[in-house]
Amino acid sequence: LKTVDLQDEPAYDALSYVWNPTDGTIDASKTLESATIKGSEDFPIQLTANLDAAIRYLRQHKPAPSALWIDALCINQDPALERNHQVGLMSKIYSSAEQVLIWLGPPCQDSQFAFETLSSGKLEKCDIDRFIAAVELLLRRDWFGRLWIAQELTLSLQDPVVHHGSQIIDWETFVLSVVVVK
């Protein structure tokens, strides 16, 4: 973890995700060991199961490693005054990010089939009903119900990238594909 000043225009990506999804995509009751943020003083922090999964997938599958802004790690959640100050900076944080990374969670049920089809654009006639049902399930993920996503998406300088497990698709392609399905 590195402290930077936004006025110095640091290079980083910003993560858009759900802290504790209740949509069945991840076992939120899973007990994780705390992570240690290294700095002038080591600081232990408990990661949620979804954030742990996101970090692991992103570090394995993101083309080039970069600095990553994650609210749970970059905002001290304890003193309300500091947290509220940081929340006030969210528009600057997301608009200054090189890219917004959307984490929908790991594959479950038929979501991998939906994502593969959205990415490739290839769909057999016999799979249409399965595909529509899978996309509808994908759109029921908790991420789509978050109030913050409008700000995170509209402030992104580049087209955000949607991560679903190890699968990646740009936001524009994702939205256009889903619109066609609907």
Long-range contacts (C-beta under 8 A, 24 or more apart in sequence): 1-37, 1-38, 1-39, 1-43, 1-73, 1-74, 2-67, 3-39, 6-89, 6-92, 6-93, 6-96, 9-96, 10-67, 11-66, 11-67, 11-98, 12-66, 12-67, 12-68, 12-69, 12-97, 12-98, 13-66, 13-67, 13-68, 13-69, 13-97, 13-98, 13-99, 13-100, 13-101, 14-68, 14-69, 14-93, 14-94, 14-97, 14-99, 14-100, 14-101, 14-152, 15-54, 15-58, 15-68, 15-69, 15-70, 15-71, 15-100, 15-101, 15-103, 16-100, 16-101, 16-102, 16-103, 16-143, 16-148, 16-149, 16-152, 16-153, 16-160, 17-50, 17-51, 17-54, 17-70, 17-102, 17-103, 17-143, 18-50, 18-103, 18-105, 18-141, 18-142, 18-143, 18-146, 19-48, 19-50, 19-51, 19-72, 20-48, 20-49, 20-50, 21-50, 21-105, 21-141, 21-142, 21-143, 22-142, 23-105, 23-140, 23-141, 23-142, 24-108, 25-50, 25-104, 25-105, 25-106, 25-108, 25-111, 25-141, 25-142, 26-50, 26-53, 26-105, 26-106, 37-73, 45-72, 45-73, 47-72, 48-72, 50-103, 50-105, 53-105, 53-106, 54-103, 54-105, 54-163, 57-103, 57-106, 57-163, 57-165, 57-166, 58-101, 58-103, 58-163, 60-166, 61-163, 61-166, 61-168, 62-101, 66-98, 68-101, 69-93, 69-97, 90-148, 90-151, 91-151, 91-155, 94-151, 94-152, 94-155, 94-156, 95-155, 95-156, 95-157, 97-156, 97-157, 98-157, 98-158, 99-156, 99-157, 99-158, 99-160, 99-161, 100-152, 100-153, 100-155, 100-156, 100-158, 100-160, 100-161, 101-160, 101-161, 101-163, 102-143, 102-160, 102-161, 102-162, 102-163, 102-171, 103-143, 103-163, 104-138, 104-141, 104-143, 104-162, 104-163, 104-164, 105-141, 105-143, 105-164, 105-165, 106-164, 106-165, 107-164, 107-165, 107-167, 109-134, 109-137, 110-134, 110-137, 111-137, 111-138, 111-164, 112-164, 112-165, 112-167, 114-138, 115-164, 115-165, 115-167, 115-169, 116-167, 118-169, 118-173, 118-174, 118-177, 118-178, 119-167, 119-168, 119-169, 119-173, 121-177, 131-181, 132-181, 135-178, 135-181, 138-164, 139-178
